[in-house]
């Protein structure tokens, strides 16, 4: 027989919010560090692209990590606010 907490999905504390926040912020931080390295240490970027091979690699990493990390972090924040409002109602 399922317990009362199994029947109520809102009482489940392990819904992935913490994982989204941790993972999203880590990916976002990697993207920010990669962008800063691109602009400071690897010669920056112009219309034609990066100035060096490590700059291209940093540009690719930043271009992948910044939007994806931002999306995951915002999703985690939205879930956190939703959980907070559900806990206030109950």
N, C-alpha and C positions, 0 to 999 in steps of 0.2 A: 504494500500500500504506500503510495507516495506521501511524503510529509507535506505539511502546509506550505513550507518554503519552496518546495519543488513545483507546486501549483501556481505560485505567485512569482512570475519572472521579474517583477520590479524589486523583489527583495534580494535578488542575486547580486552580490557585490563584485563578482568576477565576470563582468560583461565585456572586458577588453578595453575599457577606458584607460586604465593605467598603461597598458601595453601600447596603445595608440599614442598617448602623450609621450612616453619614453622613446619609442621608435621614431615618431615624427620629429621630436625635438633633436634627437641624435642625428638623423638624416639632414635636418635643416642646419645644424651646427657644422656638419661636414661640408655642406654647400657653401656656407658663409666663409669658413676657413679656406676652402678652395678658391673662392672668389677673391678673398684678400690676398692670398698667395699669388694669384694671377696678376692682380693689379700692382702689388708691391715688389715681389721677388722675381717674377718671371717676365717682366718687361711690359706688362699692360697689354692692351688690345686696341686695334684701330679698325678702320673700315674693312681691311683685308683679313683680319683675324688676329690671332696671337702672334707674338714675335719670336717664340721659341717652341721647341717640342714639348717641354714641360708645361709651357703656357697653354698649348692646345689641350693637353691632358687635363689641366686644371679647369679650362673652359668647358670641356665636355662634362666633367664631374659636377661643376657648378650648375650647368644647364640641366642636368638630370636631377640633382639633389634639391635644389632650391624650390622648384614648383611642387615636387612630390612630397618633400618634407613639410612644406607649408600646408599642403592639402591634408596630410595626416594629422598635423598638429591642430589645425582648425577643426577637423572632425573629432579629435579627442576632446578639445575644449567644448564643442557643442554637446557631446555626450556627457561630459562632466556637468554642464549647466542643466541638462535634462535630468540627470540622476539627482542633482541637488533639488530641483523643483519637485520631482516625484517624492523625494524623502520629506519635503516640507508638507506636502499634501497628506501624507499618511501618518 
